[in-house]
Amino acid sequence: ETGVTQTPRHLVMGMTNKKSLKCEQHLGHNAMYWYKQSAKKPLELMFVYSLEERVENNSVPSRFSPECPNSSHLFLHLHTLQPEDSALYLCASSQRSSTGELFFGEGSRLTVL
Amino acid sequence: GESVGLHLPTLSVQEGDNSIINCAYSNSASDYFIWYKQESGKGPQFIIDIRSNMDKRQGQRVTVLLNKTVKHLSLQIAATQPGDSAVYFCAENGMDSSYKLIFGSGTRLLVRP
C-alpha cells in the first residue's frame, strides 16, 4: 500500500471512446503528477499539479486532459486516443517543499484498440 | 508485448551475491538523486536517495554511490535475494526544480536461485 490509489487498474478503449483515469493520494501531499510508461520509452512526465495549479504540461497532445479538483485527487481524461497511446499511466504525489521523492500508484494499464 | 520495444540492460546475478547497478545522469546541476525499484505489475517504489553534497549513503542492504566528476550513480545490493528481481530506475531532479524527477531507462535485475 503506497498511499496513492489509481483506478481503473486496466482499461481497454476504442479510439472514439471517452474515458477517465482517477488517482487519489492519502499522504497529505500538495503536488501530483501523471507519468506515462510505455514499452518503447522511459518514464515520461506528462503533467504536474502543485497546490492544484498545473505547473507543467510536457508537450502532451490535447487528447489527454488532466484535472485536479483538490490536492488529493487527480484525473486524466482521455478522448480520441491512438493505439500508440497504449501504455501504463502512473500517478504520483509528493510534498513540493521536500526532497523530491515521488510516491507512485500501481498504475492504470491502458490499451487503445 | 515485452519482447518489442525498449531494450533494457539486464544484470543476472546468483542469489546471495552482491549486485551493482549503474546509472549515468545527464545534468551536472542536479543536486538530488534517487533509486526506484519496479516489480512486474506494480508502480515504482522508493529504495534510497542521495544529495549531491554526499558521495555515499547506506540503507538496509543497499548503498548508493555518487561520483559527480563523471556524473555516475550506482546502486549496490548486498546478498541479493529473489525478491530483488525487478527493474531499477535512477532519477535526478535536473536544473528546473527540486520536485520534478527525470528518470533513466532502467536496468532489469534477474536473480538466479
Interface residues (C-beta under 8 A of the other chain):
Chain A: T2 V4 Q6 A31 S38 A39 K40 K41 P42 L43 L45 V48 S50 E56 L90 A92 S94 R96 S98 T99 G100 E101 L102 F103 F104 G105 E106 G107
Chain B: G1 E2 V4 G5 L6 Y32 I34 Y36 G41 K42 G43 P44 Q45 F46 D49 R51 F89 N93 S98 Y99 K100 L101 I102 F103 G104 S105 G106
